[in-house]
Amino acid sequence: MNVLVTGASGLVGGRLIQHLLEAGQVQIRAASRIERAWPEGVEGWVTDCADPSPLAAACAGMDAVIH
């Protein structure tokens, strides 16, 4: 399953990503306004949820979006 997590650099988003990684069999795309190093298995996207064009690109190919 491919999952996009918005707000990924925040407290809740970060904990959610850890939980998804531990659960396994999930490809994670992390959307955040802050560029950072992500754990193995996480694809980072620097984008702002207020800007629809990059956000639409981040959603492409995802089975679920957690906002």
BELNOR-V678317 format. One record per backbone hydrogen bond with DSSP energy under -0.5 kcal/mol. CO is the residue of the C=O (numbers start at 0). NH is the residue of the N-H. If there is no record, write none. Layout:
co=CO nh=NH
co=CO nh=NH
This chain:
co=0 nh=2
co=0 nh=26
co=1 nh=62
co=1 nh=63
co=2 nh=4
co=2 nh=28
co=3 nh=5
co=3 nh=65
co=4 nh=7
co=4 nh=30
co=6 nh=9
co=6 nh=12
co=9 nh=13
co=10 nh=14
co=11 nh=15
co=12 nh=16
co=13 nh=17
co=14 nh=18
co=15 nh=19
co=16 nh=20
co=17 nh=21
co=18 nh=22
co=19 nh=23
co=25 nh=27
co=26 nh=2
co=27 nh=42
co=28 nh=4
co=28 nh=30
co=29 nh=31
co=29 nh=44
co=30 nh=6
co=30 nh=7
co=31 nh=46
co=38 nh=41
co=40 nh=27
co=41 nh=43
co=42 nh=29
co=44 nh=31
co=44 nh=46
co=47 nh=50
co=49 nh=51
co=50 nh=54
co=51 nh=55
co=52 nh=56
co=53 nh=57
co=54 nh=58
co=55 nh=59
co=56 nh=59
co=58 nh=61
co=63 nh=3
co=64 nh=66
co=65 nh=5
